[in-house]
Amino acid sequence: MASNIKLTRDNAVRLIRNQEVSCPNCGKAILQPRYTFKNQNTEYMCPVCKEIYHPCKLI
């Protein structure tokens, strides 16, 4: 499962700023932080399709 294929730079910046972004893969849900106990803006996951995005690697 490759990540960041459909994530654009604008969406990555919005994720880092903690703004809501819908999943670029399925478009059904809003991306949520993958972890609640460590750096929350480094990895995001779609609750519907379980795709993981790394916005910091894209920028």
CORTAZI-V625495 format. One record per residue. N is the residue number from 1. OMEGA is omega in whole degrees, -180 to 180 (NA if undefined). Layout:
[[N,OMEGA] [N,OMEGA]]
This chain:
[[1,-179] [2,-180] [3,177] [4,-180] [5,-176] [6,-179] [7,179] [8,-180] [9,179] [10,178] [11,179] [12,178] [13,178] [14,177] [15,-180] [16,178] [17,179] [18,174] [19,-178] [20,178] [21,177] [22,-177] [23,179] [24,-178] [25,-177] [26,180] [27,-176] [28,-174] [29,177] [30,-179] [31,-179] [32,177] [33,-178] [34,-178] [35,176] [36,-173] [37,175] [38,-174] [39,-172] [40,-177] [41,179] [42,178] [43,178] [44,-178] [45,174] [46,-179] [47,-177] [48,-175] [49,176] [50,176] [51,-178] [52,-179] [53,179] [54,-176] [55,-179] [56,179] [57,-178] [58,-178] [59,NA]]
